[in-house]
Amino acid sequence: MTLSIRLFEPQTAGAKSFLAEKQKKLLIGGQWLAASGGGTFASHDPASGRHLVDLAEATAADVNAAVAAARTAFESDAWRGMTPSARGKLLWRIADLIDAHADELAELETLDQGKSFKTGRFGEIPASAEQFRYFGGFATKILGTTIPTSIGYQPPAKKVFAYTTREPIGVVAAITPWNSPMLMAAMKLAPALAAGCTVVLKPAEETSLTALRLGELMLEAGLPPGVVNIVTGFGETVGAALTAHPDVAKVAFTGSTEVGKLIVGAARSNLKKLTLELGGKSPAIVMPDADMAITIAGVARGIFANAGQVCVAGSRVYAHRSIHEQVVEGLAAAASAMRLGHGLDPDIDLGPLVNRKQADRVAGFVTEGAADGAKIVAGGRQDGEFSTFFQPTVITGVRTDMRLMREEIFGPVVAVTPFDEPEEALAFANDSPYGLAASVWTENLSAAHRLAAGIRSGTVWINCHSYFSPELPKGGHKESGWGYENGAPGLENYLETKTVCAVI
């Protein structure tokens, strides 16, 4: 692997203009406002260490104001009275604006988070637009039902007419992570708005830029004031205030299992509804008949994409003993061929991790594993002037009790373990507190579906990994979370059912 750090500037006029305004504000009630306490914090390019902008550091008072604005908008004629068709068209306009500004948004995402420009521009930014289009189509298809009843007690010559309606749940707190900022925001905003909810969005403090730019585009699309509010700041202040707020009806959170458990506790005050997509430790099972060309490329993409900062990253590979060495050598070769550098450099494969703290954390797992007997076959080191890069790493000789096999690393580190029988591979795959995703690599259709049935996770991919689309439900089993995003279940998160029973 090679590291080449060249300083790159954004090329789009939109990104240049956005970054030229060095003091970013909060979006509350349709207005861009400074934080009430006057506090700010800096956003940096993780590849170069360059200061980008200062972000408003919201306070609990700002959260109160944002929730109040969302509550007012939820009850307003401008939003509550909007027809489903108009709401769907509004979401399509947001999608069209995302597409029109895709280059700019991808540049901002790269500068803020570190990922390669092509990952954002040709993957996550278009996928964000598709979230709004997909759920925009649902806006006119939120249906109730009529219910034939068997109620015996009723006045003479009368009938019982019963039906259900589906109603928006209310004010939603959407809390998003730093690994895919734009897409994670879209996955929460699009279904919530389609359902008729209003939202207070708290982006990750490390990566808030595209959320703020999206806020500008949503206002441009004609979103009524207060329907979406954006408060930047830290989890212990902004996030805590949001999750405990009595006027927030639902929290949609993507992040660590540790924080998810804190949110569960905070939600008890008014029994908030929760959707939690939490940690993962996804296994990949490689059977002896797997197509090696497809498998090596797919498994490598499943762990090294976005420098491994993906909740479903395939960090545990279980390869049949007959092909174990071939898989190790293939992954090591793929890792060694990768070019690391600034995300805006068109010649690189991987950018940095989001910050030095995360790179140090990844290094800690690898160092500890090596000291405990694991063998580093490729990579294994931090790199770059600011030590924010981490080399794609392949490890063998691990034990199931090692911390690097039990906890989510969230970096480009994969461990490869041999197995002899499918039942052994299945036991390895399920030996985890997490159950977010998994993949199976085989040309045997029966084996593929038997293994998929036995793996305890929310998603199983066969001969692929990290395939996503708005229509495919995404969620976790075990400690990987509650509920599902995407697809029809994603819309259900933001709706409540009302039963009406009338004697007529």
Beta strands, then each sheet from edge to edge (+ up, - down):
strand 1: 2-4
strand 2: 26-28
strand 3: 31-33
strand 4: 40-44
strand 5: 51-56
strand 6: 146-147
strand 7: 160-168
strand 8: 171-175
strand 9: 198-202
strand 10: 228-230
strand 11: 250-254
strand 12: 273-277
strand 13: 283-286
strand 14: 316-320
strand 15: 339-341
strand 16: 375-378
strand 17: 382-383
strand 18: 389-390
strand 19: 393-396
strand 20: 413-419
strand 21: 434-435
strand 22: 437-441
strand 23: 459-462
strand 24: 474-475
strand 25: 477-478
strand 26: 481-482
strand 27: 484-485
strand 28: 495-503
sheet 1: 1+ 15+
sheet 2: 2+ 3-
sheet 3: 4+ 5-
sheet 4: 6+ 7- 28+
sheet 5: 10+ 9+ 8+ 11+ 12+ 26-
sheet 6: 16+ 19- 20- 14- 13- 22- 23-
sheet 7: 17+ 18-
sheet 8: 21+ 25-
sheet 9: 24+ 27-
end
